[in-house]
């Protein structure tokens, strides 16, 4: 069986180049082929060229330059990583979603080269993270998080019945990086002074037990550190991301691809985390 590639969306922006750099390192760690994809409906807004014209549309020339530059950048950083390229005449989000059907994962930058510069996360990255059927990594964060210097993969512990894929992905990441897997479950007590606080914390521990059942006997060399912390999952994981190289969270996927299928925790991390974020789907 052919190994699925690691797909990266490229558009010439600084954010997409950062995504390429991250993906090259990931492909080298995992032994994957890197597939660089540029997608645009340039044919629609460039207009048809005169019949018999040998001139190529300016958008096509730009696309070829962007893809070639990204491929050269990837080869320079990791000559042993096999790299392929594609220029697709489709909307970027739709193209990456389709590519994701036959991909190990899809990687995007945190911002594109669109006209709305103030967006914390570009519309393409958000749409792909919310709808893809494969893991999606949005590359964002501070210098330490992007460089992977913390030696820690952070897993947000979700529901045991939908979190299995996220656990497996996080374990594989920790093994490939040779680092700690930090599994965190947040909990809250509606009344801070209530005598029920120990019960809420115990329930969080039970969720971790169910989610991690059998994990301690997982890949050799992976040290699993489990923690329950009081607070909202959004705040707990966001704060914890400052000491992580990657945050992994699960996401439920309904059969239909229509609509964004992300919760508040995912939205917060995708917009504000201090390291790259992996959204791992669970089909329901």
LUMLUM-491957 format. One record per residue (C-alpha): residue number from 1; x, y, z. Coordinates in steps of 0.05 Angstrom, whole numbers, plus 5000, padded with zeros to 4 digits. Example, Ala and Ser with C-alpha at 12.3 -4.5 7.8 and 13.67 -1.06 7.14 Angstrom:
<vexvos>
  seq    xx    yy    zz
    1  5246  4910  5156
    2  5273  4979  5143
</vexvos>
This chain:
<vexvos>
  seq    xx    yy    zz
    1  5000  5000  5000
    2  5027  5068  4980
    3  5041  5115  5038
    4  4995  5175  5038
    5  5029  5242  5027
    6  5032  5303  5073
    7  4995  5357  5035
    8  5014  5430  5044
    9  4974  5489  5017
   10  5019  5543  4988
   11  5001  5612  4964
   12  5066  5652  4968
   13  5050  5684  5035
   14  5099  5684  5093
   15  5050  5642  5131
   16  5049  5588  5078
   17  5125  5587  5075
   18  5126  5577  5150
   19  5077  5519  5139
   20  5124  5490  5086
   21  5182  5493  5134
   22  5142  5458  5189
   23  5116  5406  5140
   24  5185  5389  5113
   25  5209  5373  5183
   26  5146  5332  5196
   27  5154  5293  5130
   28  5226  5278  5149
   29  5206  5253  5218
   30  5150  5210  5191
   31  5183  5187  5126
   32  5128  5217  5084
   33  5124  5247  5014
   34  5111  5322  5014
   35  5058  5347  4966
   36  5056  5422  4954
   37  4989  5447  4927
   38  4971  5514  4898
   39  4897  5524  4881
   40  4861  5583  4850
   41  4805  5597  4801
   42  4849  5643  4761
   43  4818  5620  4696
   44  4753  5654  4715
   45  4780  5723  4731
   46  4838  5727  4682
   47  4791  5720  4623
   48  4803  5680  4560
   49  4865  5695  4520
   50  4858  5706  4445
   51  4855  5643  4404
   52  4924  5618  4386
   53  4959  5662  4437
   54  5022  5633  4467
   55  5021  5680  4526
   56  5006  5648  4593
   57  4959  5683  4642
   58  4996  5723  4695
   59  4963  5683  4752
   60  4987  5618  4721
   61  5058  5645  4717
   62  5054  5668  4789
   63  5027  5600  4811
   64  5084  5564  4777
   65  5134  5610  4809
   66  5103  5601  4879
   67  5102  5526  4873
   68  5173  5521  4845
   69  5200  5567  4899
   70  5166  5527  4954
   71  5192  5461  4925
   72  5263  5489  4922
   73  5256  5513  4994
   74  5234  5444  5016
   75  5291  5409  4979
   76  5341  5457  5009
   77  5317  5442  5080
   78  5310  5366  5071
   79  5341  5338  5007
   80  5319  5267  5025
   81  5245  5283  5029
   82  5209  5267  4964
   83  5170  5328  4941
   84  5114  5332  4889
   85  5074  5393  4867
   86  5006  5409  4838
   87  4971  5471  4811
   88  4896  5462  4814
   89  4842  5506  4781
   90  4796  5504  4842
   91  4778  5545  4903
   92  4835  5534  4953
   93  4793  5506  5009
   94  4756  5457  4964
   95  4820  5434  4932
   96  4854  5420  4999
   97  4792  5384  5024
   98  4794  5339  4963
   99  4869  5328  4970
  100  4856  5310  5043
  101  4815  5250  5022
  102  4880  5216  5001
  103  4929  5248  5050
  104  4963  5231  5115
  105  4947  5302  5137
  106  4937  5372  5108
  107  4980  5430  5131
  108  4962  5503  5124
  109  4990  5569  5147
  110  4953  5612  5198
  111  4941  5668  5148
  112  4935  5672  5073
  113  4951  5728  5024
  114  4879  5752  5021
  115  4858  5825  5028
  116  4835  5820  5101
  117  4901  5825  5138
  118  4870  5830  5208
  119  4844  5759  5209
  120  4876  5716  5262
  121  4864  5654  5219
  122  4853  5655  5145
  123  4787  5630  5117
  124  4820  5573  5079
  125  4855  5546  5141
  126  4792  5551  5183
  127  4748  5518  5130
  128  4797  5460  5119
  129  4807  5449  5194
  130  4732  5448  5204
  131  4713  5401  5147
  132  4771  5355  5127
  133  4766  5280  5135
  134  4840  5274  5152
  135  4882  5309  5207
  136  4895  5383  5193
  137  4953  5421  5222
  138  4949  5497  5224
  139  5019  5523  5233
  140  5020  5582  5280
  141  5054  5603  5345
  142  5116  5635  5373
  143  5187  5620  5353
  144  5198  5565  5405
  145  5133  5530  5388
  146  5148  5531  5313
  147  5218  5506  5324
  148  5196  5449  5368
  149  5243  5464  5425
  150  5198  5447  5484
  151  5201  5372  5476
  152  5126  5365  5490
  153  5064  5346  5451
  154  4999  5370  5484
  155  4936  5329  5477
  156  4869  5360  5498
  157  4832  5301  5527
  158  4762  5299  5498
  159  4707  5247  5504
  160  4733  5175  5505
  161  4682  5152  5452
  162  4706  5204  5401
  163  4778  5216  5422
  164  4813  5153  5400
  165  4840  5180  5334
  166  4868  5242  5368
  167  4903  5198  5420
  168  4935  5155  5367
  169  4958  5215  5327
  170  4987  5248  5389
  171  5023  5185  5409
  172  5054  5178  5340
  173  5076  5251  5342
  174  5109  5242  5410
  175  5144  5179  5387
  176  5169  5211  5322
  177  5195  5271  5361
  178  5222  5231  5420
  179  5185  5276  5469
  180  5135  5275  5525
  181  5060  5268  5512
  182  5024  5316  5558
  183  4951  5295  5564
  184  4906  5347  5597
  185  4834  5344  5618
  186  4801  5408  5643
  187  4745  5407  5694
  188  4699  5458  5726
  189  4655  5461  5787
  190  4594  5506  5777
  191  4599  5532  5849
  192  4672  5545  5867
  193  4660  5536  5941
  194  4617  5474  5932
  195  4632  5409  5968
  196  4624  5376  5899
  197  4693  5399  5876
  198  4727  5332  5891
  199  4672  5296  5852
  200  4683  5339  5790
  201  4758  5328  5793
  202  4748  5253  5802
  203  4703  5252  5740
  204  4759  5285  5701
  205  4807  5231  5725
  206  4758  5178  5703
  207  4753  5208  5633
  208  4829  5206  5628
  209  4829  5133  5651
  210  4779  5115  5597
  211  4814  5154  5543
  212  4884  5129  5559
  213  4866  5057  5574
  214  4923  5016  5546
  215  4964  5077  5525
  216  5017  5068  5579
  217  5036  5004  5541
  218  5039  5043  5476
  219  5100  5061  5434
  220  5166  5050  5470
  221  5202  5113  5491
  222  5139  5155  5497
  223  5128  5182  5567
  224  5056  5199  5580
  225  5043  5254  5631
  226  4970  5261  5651
  227  4941  5322  5685
  228  4872  5347  5707
  229  4866  5422  5714
  230  4809  5466  5739
  231  4784  5516  5688
  232  4753  5520  5619
  233  4784  5475  5567
  234  4797  5536  5523
  235  4837  5573  5575
  236  4873  5511  5603
  237  4897  5488  5534
  238  4914  5558  5510
  239  4957  5570  5571
  240  4989  5502  5564
  241  5005  5513  5491
  242  5060  5562  5511
  243  5103  5502  5532
  244  5084  5455  5475
  245  5110  5441  5404
  246  5042  5417  5380
  247  4971  5417  5408
  248  4927  5358  5386
  249  4852  5360  5393
  250  4797  5315  5367
  251  4737  5338  5325
  252  4673  5303  5308
  253  4656  5298  5235
  254  4585  5289  5210
  255  4575  5254  5143
  256  4558  5320  5109
  257  4615  5368  5093
  258  4568  5428  5096
  259  4579  5478  5152
  260  4638  5487  5200
  261  4645  5429  5247
  262  4688  5458  5302
  263  4674  5474  5374
  264  4695  5533  5417
  265  4759  5499  5442
  266  4783  5487  5371
  267  4765  5558  5349
  268  4804  5588  5407
  269  4866  5546  5395
  270  4866  5556  5320
  271  4864  5631  5329
  272  4908  5641  5391
  273  4952  5580  5408
  274  5026  5592  5416
  275  5046  5530  5376
  276  5018  5492  5316
  277  4950  5459  5325
  278  4929  5391  5298
  279  4854  5378  5290
  280  4842  5303  5284
  281  4773  5283  5260
  282  4730  5227  5287
  283  4674  5207  5240
  284  4605  5196  5272
</vexvos>
